């Protein structure tokens, strides 16, 4: 449940409760952005054709089943996802379908020296959350904090979108951190851990993205840094959402890639074509680039803008089914700093009902390892296992009874200087809109929440053209919460 009374609600455009004339829309992509857009349109009486090239729904938050050598069928996915409490627009989508989440009670951060920070029990409301975290942290010391460049650090408490991008987007996150002179150990935990969650190392991430991220998760929101997770595995998580879409009259086409879109609009698959009134392209960047290149859509500058969008470096997810349990005190989720290539460790039976049933039946554990911004699959996989043995020594004696890897490179690269060159939701083609976490939206959102937010906004853009009511969206405060620090930051900029 939301607790931040300063969250911002953007009212929906007004109009008819349902589209006044029969209207058909193709939503291409069945991830978070596509499912959101399809929901928003179908609720207003639009006939939606929803296409997904995979046989499962949820996109990068989807899942499937696999069989282990012992014959058991288990779930697999592209990795752990934290449903933060400030993901208002994503959680609206889930609530519409009755999807429930459960709380993760702690989120420890471990550095290479064995020091552990935790968010358990600290205040949620800024600035007391930052004060409480710093006072309790073994990685922050007063002597080191005195070295911080106050002028530079004020960019973290004077955040607004898109102004923060105008000031910081040309700088790398690594350069910004060096300019702030944040303590090295604290940087690994308070910044590097989170920057790598954007699938890029700090030297390839925009400083503005880092500042907005810190605002979204910490200094701009009173929801806290603890989060919720689904009890259902990802291969069943999205079923209620899709079932609801079906009940609203949406025609779903899993396992059906769209090969081209013609102006007008005609949406082509391998088997047939669909005549529609409008199109939502809710695709990951590689697929969006490919589809636009194969279609006669839009003027050359827009097509070139799509073509130049970059994907982040590859990431590796390695999930292990072990014949012995990890120790009982291990958290559901552990983030690490200064331990490349390991970025985090998940113990799935702590929250995933299917993994819990497998662990109970076998007496073992299901452990997942993540490496973001990786370079070599084979080497990274071996190093992840070595790091697991060092972090959780009891796993050294466990036998691996199942081992699955996912090596992907389809997340957007939020590179320095890229924000104002990202394509927005609206396009130069009337009736064609974009949605996804690589799409620009001038709101303080990120990752899964950016995907959901652009899904609602893409639908609103189309609905507005048909004089039909849209859907409200909600965000954390759109500017820094602390007026005295905002004023001080402005004074420094004017000097």
Phi, psi and omega per residue, in radians:
X1 nan 2.383 3.136
X2 -1.178 2.433 3.135
X3 -2.194 -0.115 -3.097
X4 -1.457 1.871 -3.116
X5 -1.251 -0.172 -3.132
X6 -1.760 0.154 3.036
X7 -1.080 2.707 -3.014
X8 -1.941 2.226 3.109
X9 -1.882 2.134 3.104
X10 -1.680 2.029 -3.058
X11 -1.102 2.617 3.120
X12 -1.345 2.542 2.996
X13 -1.023 2.517 -3.108
X14 -1.476 3.048 3.121
X15 2.589 -2.861 3.114
X16 -1.064 2.608 3.079
X17 -1.212 -0.513 3.097
X18 -2.390 2.682 -3.129
X19 -1.005 2.327 -3.030
X20 -1.270 -0.330 3.130
X21 -2.271 2.713 3.088
X22 -0.974 2.205 -3.060
X23 -2.396 2.333 -3.133
X24 -2.104 2.328 -3.125
X25 -2.248 2.389 2.988
X26 -1.669 2.179 3.009
X27 -1.855 2.023 -3.068
X28 -1.780 1.875 -3.095
X29 2.102 2.125 -3.086
X30 -1.894 0.545 3.001
X31 -1.482 -2.835 -3.095
X32 -1.019 -0.809 -3.094
X33 -1.100 -0.779 -3.123
X34 -1.191 -0.742 3.105
X35 -1.095 -0.655 3.118
X36 -1.172 -0.839 -3.138
X37 -1.069 -0.737 3.125
X38 -1.093 -0.716 3.103
X39 -1.087 -0.837 -3.094
X40 -1.077 -0.684 -3.136
X41 -1.289 -0.791 -3.095
X42 -1.110 -0.594 3.113
X43 -1.147 -0.302 3.112
X44 -1.819 0.275 3.034
X45 1.509 0.157 3.105
X46 -1.332 2.393 3.022
X47 -1.420 2.021 -3.018
X48 -1.918 2.331 2.935
X49 -1.843 1.986 -3.057
X50 -1.872 2.078 -3.070
X51 -1.938 2.408 3.066
X52 -2.475 2.214 -3.079
X53 -1.256 -0.517 3.090
X54 -1.397 2.886 3.090
X55 -1.491 -0.028 3.121
X56 -2.145 2.826 -3.124
X57 -1.786 2.826 3.069
X58 1.882 -0.168 3.113
X59 1.039 -2.216 -3.115
X60 -1.272 -0.101 3.045
X61 -1.980 0.372 3.083
X62 -1.609 3.133 3.141
X63 -2.731 2.990 -3.111
X64 -2.625 3.123 3.113
X65 -1.916 2.714 3.099
X66 -2.500 2.818 -3.115
X67 -1.930 2.284 3.110
X68 -1.462 2.862 3.130
X69 -0.990 -0.451 3.136
X70 -1.424 0.040 3.105
X71 1.610 -0.097 -3.121
X72 -1.378 2.504 3.088
X73 -1.674 2.209 -3.061
X74 -2.338 2.865 3.124
X75 -1.501 2.654 3.045
X76 -2.461 2.658 -3.136
X77 -2.668 -3.025 3.130
X78 -1.592 0.177 3.024
X79 2.167 2.996 -3.109
X80 -1.129 2.488 3.048
X81 -2.364 2.304 3.134
X82 -1.681 2.158 3.119
X83 -1.648 1.487 -3.091
X84 -1.130 2.677 -3.053
X85 -1.294 -0.233 3.045
X86 -1.604 0.171 3.013
X87 -1.493 1.148 -2.998
X88 -1.089 -0.736 -3.037
X89 -1.334 -0.592 3.021
X90 -1.167 -0.750 -3.100
X91 -1.215 -0.469 3.014
X92 -1.097 -0.772 3.098
X93 -1.027 -0.824 -3.120
X94 -1.141 -0.698 -3.123
X95 -1.124 -0.604 3.122
X96 -0.998 -0.584 -3.091
X97 -1.740 0.081 3.110
X98 1.316 0.372 3.115
X99 -1.346 2.234 -3.115
X100 -1.828 2.565 3.100
X101 -2.090 2.708 3.102
X102 -2.089 2.646 -3.044
X103 -1.381 2.429 2.896
X104 -1.596 2.171 -2.957
X105 -1.416 -0.266 3.101
X106 -2.718 2.842 -3.031
X107 -2.580 1.213 -3.063
X108 -1.201 2.604 3.090
X109 -2.100 2.123 -3.039
X110 -1.986 2.296 3.085
X111 -1.801 3.094 -3.021
X112 -1.201 -0.245 3.113
X113 -1.651 0.086 3.122
X114 1.500 0.105 3.114
X115 -1.420 2.409 -3.058
X116 -2.131 2.202 2.977
X117 -1.770 2.713 -3.126
X118 -2.528 2.684 3.081
X119 -1.805 0.001 -3.137
X120 -1.143 2.206 2.998
X121 1.460 -0.085 3.117
X122 -1.432 2.705 3.124
X123 -1.029 2.711 3.128
X124 -1.630 -0.525 -2.966
X125 -1.508 2.267 3.038
X126 -1.138 2.578 -0.012
X127 -1.552 0.058 -3.026
X128 -1.182 -0.441 3.075
X129 -1.145 -0.750 3.128
X130 -1.186 -0.721 3.125
X131 -1.108 -0.824 -3.139
X132 -1.094 -0.719 3.128
X133 -1.112 -0.797 -3.092
X134 -1.161 -0.711 -3.115
X135 -1.163 -0.573 -3.086
X136 -1.595 -0.243 -3.002
X137 -1.325 2.364 3.032
X138 -1.345 -0.190 -3.107
X139 -1.693 -0.160 3.092
X140 -1.839 2.292 3.022
X141 -2.234 2.613 -3.115
X142 -1.061 -0.655 -3.112
X143 -1.120 -0.667 3.125
X144 -1.283 -0.640 -3.126
X145 -1.164 -0.455 3.113
X146 -1.159 -0.343 -3.119
X147 -1.448 -0.150 -3.072
X148 -1.109 2.408 3.064
X149 -1.361 1.773 -3.029
X150 -1.077 -0.722 -3.121
X151 -1.016 -0.794 -3.127
X152 -1.220 -0.719 -3.082
X153 -1.140 -0.422 -3.131
X154 -1.125 -0.311 3.066
X155 -1.095 -0.361 -3.134
X156 -1.414 -0.324 -3.136
X157 -1.983 0.018 3.093
X158 -2.098 0.993 -3.055
X159 -1.668 2.343 2.925
X160 -2.634 2.715 -3.087
X161 -2.076 2.208 0.218
X162 -1.697 0.149 -3.030
X163 -1.023 -0.683 -3.140
X164 -1.104 -0.571 3.092
X165 -1.218 -0.652 3.111
X166 -1.091 -0.577 -3.113
X167 -1.500 -0.601 -2.907
X168 -2.107 -0.166 -2.946
X169 -1.168 -0.452 -3.131
X170 -1.333 -0.230 -3.088
X171 -1.671 2.586 3.057
X172 -1.402 2.711 3.068
X173 -1.072 -0.666 3.126
X174 -1.104 -0.756 3.119
X175 -1.129 -0.693 3.115
X176 -1.119 -0.771 3.136
X177 -1.075 -0.683 3.100
X178 -1.149 -0.678 -3.131
X179 -1.190 -0.624 3.098
X180 -1.196 -0.441 -3.074
X181 1.046 0.744 3.084
X182 -1.220 2.530 3.110
X183 -0.932 2.399 -3.023
X184 -1.003 -0.846 -3.112
X185 -1.123 -0.697 3.136
X186 -1.174 -0.576 3.113
X187 -1.052 -0.739 -3.117
X188 -1.007 -0.679 -3.030
X189 -1.609 -0.776 -3.040
X190 -1.403 -0.352 -3.062
X191 -2.250 -0.959 -3.037
X192 -1.046 -0.705 3.135
X193 -0.984 -0.778 -3.074
X194 -1.374 -0.599 3.122
X195 -1.104 -0.641 -3.134
X196 -1.271 -0.283 3.016
X197 -1.187 -0.238 3.019
X198 -1.585 0.237 3.024
X199 1.165 0.489 3.085
X200 -2.579 2.554 3.055
X201 -1.259 2.761 -3.066
X202 -1.023 -0.392 -3.141
X203 -1.440 -0.041 3.077
X204 -2.139 0.129 -3.120
X205 -1.889 2.474 3.084
X206 -1.136 2.379 3.069
X207 -1.092 -0.554 3.108
X208 -1.131 -0.692 3.093
X209 -1.079 -0.687 3.127
X210 -1.115 -0.763 -3.127
X211 -1.146 -0.763 3.126
X212 -1.149 -0.676 3.085
X213 -1.040 -0.781 -3.121
X214 -1.136 -0.630 3.083
X215 -1.155 -0.820 -3.082
X216 -1.089 -0.773 -3.000
X217 -1.667 -0.311 -2.948
X218 -2.364 -1.233 -2.971
X219 -1.472 -0.222 -3.130
X220 -1.844 -0.139 -3.032
X221 -2.229 2.487 3.065
X222 -1.721 0.249 3.118
X223 -1.407 -0.330 3.125
X224 1.580 2.967 -3.120
X225 -1.744 -0.006 2.958
X226 -1.359 2.791 -3.011
X227 -2.517 3.104 3.126
X228 -2.040 2.841 3.116
X229 -2.459 2.730 3.067
X230 -1.368 2.520 3.014
X231 -1.330 -0.499 -3.134
X232 -1.382 2.504 3.033
X233 -1.139 2.772 -3.025
X234 -1.139 -0.370 3.139
X235 -1.326 -0.175 3.021
X236 -2.082 -0.175 -3.058
X237 -0.975 -0.730 -2.993
X238 -1.548 -0.051 -3.118
X239 -1.015 -0.778 3.120
X240 -1.097 -0.602 3.124
X241 -1.150 -0.785 -3.128
X242 -1.220 -0.663 3.086
X243 -1.051 -0.721 3.119
X244 -1.144 -0.704 3.094
X245 -1.038 -0.750 3.117
X246 -1.066 -0.703 3.128
X247 -1.163 -0.411 3.102
X248 -1.527 0.041 3.087
X249 1.664 0.134 3.134
X250 -1.258 2.359 3.028
X251 -1.615 2.058 -3.074
X252 -1.763 2.470 -3.097
X253 -2.308 1.287 3.075
X254 -1.232 2.705 3.141
X255 1.109 0.529 -3.056
X256 -2.300 1.562 3.099
X257 -1.188 2.476 2.987
X258 -1.547 2.219 -3.044
X259 -1.658 -0.456 3.134
X260 -2.897 2.734 3.058
X261 -2.263 2.173 3.106
X262 -1.703 2.580 3.072
X263 -1.005 2.480 3.017
X264 2.203 -0.756 0.230
X265 -2.269 2.503 2.985
X266 -2.135 2.161 -3.117
X267 -1.823 2.137 -3.040
X268 -1.847 2.344 2.942
X269 -2.062 -3.100 -3.132
X270 -1.132 -0.485 -3.010
X271 -1.774 -0.529 -3.048
X272 -2.840 3.106 3.095
X273 -2.101 2.664 -3.120
X274 -2.212 2.162 3.072
X275 -1.529 2.172 -3.087
X276 -2.381 2.903 -3.141
X277 -1.570 -0.400 -3.110
X278 -2.757 2.877 -3.080
X279 -2.419 2.374 2.963
X280 -1.923 2.080 3.036
X281 -1.683 1.835 -3.087
X282 -2.046 1.145 -2.980
X283 -2.055 2.673 2.950
X284 -1.122 2.745 -2.966
X285 -1.013 -0.786 3.132
X286 -1.013 -0.729 3.137
X287 -1.221 -0.631 3.108
X288 -1.139 -0.791 3.110
X289 -1.025 -0.774 -3.101
X290 -1.146 -0.756 -3.089
X291 -1.197 -0.747 3.122
X292 -1.118 -0.677 3.130
X293 -1.125 -0.540 -3.101
X294 -1.615 0.030 -3.102
X295 -2.068 2.746 3.094
X296 -1.689 1.111 -3.062
X297 -2.017 2.334 2.928
X298 1.329 2.843 3.111
X299 -1.287 2.775 -3.102
X300 -0.932 -0.753 -3.138
X301 -1.026 -0.684 3.129
X302 -1.205 -0.723 3.116
X303 -1.091 -0.676 3.101
X304 -1.174 -0.640 3.090
X305 -1.066 -0.756 3.100
X306 -1.128 -0.763 -3.076
X307 -1.107 -0.516 -3.062
X308 -1.505 -0.095 3.126
X309 -1.149 2.307 -3.039
X310 -1.748 2.578 3.008
X311 -1.629 2.603 3.100
X312 -1.229 2.867 3.074
X313 -1.028 2.827 -3.126
X314 -1.095 2.724 2.983
X315 -2.272 2.699 -3.122
X316 -2.124 2.277 2.987
X317 -1.984 2.163 3.092
X318 -2.127 2.072 3.140
X319 -1.917 2.276 -3.078
X320 -2.098 2.329 2.985
X321 -1.792 1.998 -3.028
X322 -1.847 2.609 -3.109
X323 -1.503 -0.028 3.072
X324 -2.278 2.622 -3.085
X325 -1.401 2.663 2.917
X326 -1.320 2.876 -3.069
X327 -1.099 2.604 -2.992
X328 -1.081 -0.487 -3.084
X329 -1.441 -0.059 3.140
X330 -1.132 2.390 -3.115
X331 -1.329 2.802 3.060
X332 -1.064 -0.561 -3.051
X333 -2.520 2.295 3.103
X334 -2.265 2.160 3.026
X335 -1.682 2.576 -3.115
X336 -2.195 2.629 3.075
X337 -2.286 2.413 3.120
X338 1.262 0.415 3.132
X339 -2.220 0.927 -3.077
X340 -1.047 2.527 0.049
X341 -1.595 0.112 -3.051
X342 -1.290 2.172 3.081
X343 -1.857 -0.579 3.047
X344 -2.852 2.839 3.128
X345 -2.250 2.287 3.061
X346 -2.026 2.453 2.995
X347 -1.913 1.739 -2.907
X348 -1.139 -0.560 -3.079
X349 -1.203 -0.138 3.083
X350 -1.294 -0.340 -3.071
X351 -2.492 -0.435 -3.085
X352 -1.581 2.068 -3.053
X353 -1.073 -0.673 -3.132
X354 -1.185 -0.765 3.096
X355 -1.140 -0.630 3.106
X356 -1.105 -0.696 3.120
X357 -1.151 -0.702 3.118
X358 -1.130 -0.787 -3.124
X359 -1.114 -0.693 3.129
X360 -1.142 -0.688 -3.101
X361 -1.237 -0.644 -3.031
X362 -1.753 -0.312 -3.045
X363 1.395 0.208 -3.103
X364 -1.858 -2.719 3.135
X365 -2.478 2.704 3.016
X366 -2.009 2.006 -3.024
X367 -2.105 2.397 -3.128
X368 -2.168 2.388 -3.094
X369 -2.090 2.412 3.136
X370 -2.103 2.441 2.984
X371 -2.292 1.932 3.116
X372 -1.597 2.690 3.116
X373 0.912 0.881 -3.116
X374 -1.488 2.942 -3.104
X375 -2.098 -0.727 -3.062
X376 -2.316 2.182 -3.018
X377 -1.130 -0.887 -3.039
X378 -1.123 -0.817 -3.130
X379 -1.124 -0.747 -3.124
X380 -1.079 -0.751 3.125
X381 -1.025 -0.761 3.122
X382 -1.155 -0.726 -3.125
X383 -1.163 -0.620 3.102
X384 -1.065 -0.751 3.137
X385 -1.135 -0.705 3.108
X386 -1.085 -0.736 3.113
X387 -1.137 -0.693 3.099
X388 -1.023 -0.783 3.139
X389 -1.075 -0.589 3.129
X390 -1.310 -0.692 -3.085
X391 -1.363 -0.743 3.100
X392 -2.080 1.443 -3.012
X393 -1.002 -0.457 -3.112
X394 -1.135 -0.318 -3.132
X395 -1.328 -0.207 -3.135
X396 -1.102 -0.609 -3.081
X397 -1.566 -0.128 -3.105
X398 -1.381 2.509 3.057
X399 -1.584 2.389 3.116
X400 -1.461 1.976 -3.133
X401 -1.723 -0.172 3.067
X402 -2.723 2.470 -3.048
X403 -2.585 2.071 3.115
X404 -2.298 2.484 3.122
X405 -2.201 2.545 2.991
X406 -2.204 2.055 3.136
X407 -1.990 1.956 -3.042
X408 -2.312 2.741 3.086
X409 -2.560 1.046 -3.049
X410 -2.270 0.302 3.064
X411 -1.606 2.665 -3.135
X412 -1.265 2.484 3.043
X413 -1.583 2.035 -3.127
X414 -1.621 1.206 -2.954
X415 -1.410 2.772 3.061
X416 -0.990 2.399 3.106
X417 1.354 0.118 -3.035
X418 -1.712 -0.268 -2.970
X419 -1.053 -0.838 -3.059
X420 -1.384 -0.038 3.047
X421 -1.818 -0.026 3.077
X422 -1.286 2.537 3.110
X423 -1.270 2.404 3.068
X424 -1.458 3.132 -3.141
X425 -1.063 -0.861 3.135
X426 -1.316 2.545 3.124
X427 -2.110 2.967 3.077
X428 -1.217 -0.136 -3.095
X429 -1.749 1.978 3.095
X430 -0.999 2.313 3.138
X431 1.552 -0.031 3.105
X432 -2.054 2.173 3.138
X433 -2.322 2.816 -3.123
X434 -2.039 2.662 3.034
X435 -2.618 2.633 3.123
X436 2.526 2.958 -3.073
X437 -1.358 -0.070 3.037
X438 -1.768 0.141 -3.098
X439 -1.724 2.438 -3.096
X440 -1.299 2.347 2.982
X441 -2.553 2.274 -3.037
X442 -1.466 1.061 3.110
X443 -2.455 2.691 3.131
X444 -1.369 1.361 3.133
X445 -2.357 2.827 -3.114
X446 -2.758 2.782 2.998
X447 0.922 -2.263 -3.094
X448 -1.024 -0.606 -3.126
X449 -1.221 -0.586 3.056
X450 -1.146 -0.696 3.109
X451 -1.067 -0.834 -3.128
X452 -1.147 -0.756 -3.116
X453 -1.065 -0.784 3.128
X454 -1.182 -0.482 3.053
X455 -1.116 -0.816 3.084
X456 -1.086 -0.763 -3.068
X457 -1.223 -0.607 3.084
X458 -1.092 -0.780 3.096
X459 -1.108 -0.743 3.127
X460 -1.032 -0.687 -3.141
X461 -1.055 -0.777 3.125
X462 -1.202 -0.784 -3.114
X463 -1.061 -0.654 3.130
X464 -1.070 -0.630 3.109
X465 -1.169 -0.374 3.133
X466 -1.812 0.278 3.086
X467 0.968 0.705 -3.109
X468 -2.073 2.497 -3.093
X469 -1.062 2.435 3.088
X470 -1.662 -2.746 -3.092
X471 -2.195 2.402 3.113
X472 -1.212 2.680 2.993
X473 -2.172 2.725 -3.072
X474 -2.300 2.474 3.081
X475 -2.388 2.960 2.918
X476 -1.085 2.927 3.101
X477 -0.853 2.458 -3.037
X478 -1.496 0.056 3.050
X479 -2.573 2.886 3.137
X480 -0.957 2.471 -3.042
X481 -1.323 -0.415 -2.931
X482 -1.756 1.756 -3.024
X483 -1.046 -0.648 -3.112
X484 -1.135 -0.655 3.119
X485 -1.282 -0.593 3.076
X486 -1.108 -0.745 3.141
X487 -1.131 -0.719 3.133
X488 -1.132 -0.703 3.114
X489 -1.101 -0.743 3.110
X490 -1.111 -0.691 3.133
X491 -1.086 -0.752 3.137
X492 -1.122 -0.670 -3.126
X493 -1.193 -0.520 -3.114
X494 -1.410 -0.309 -3.116
X495 -1.275 nan nan
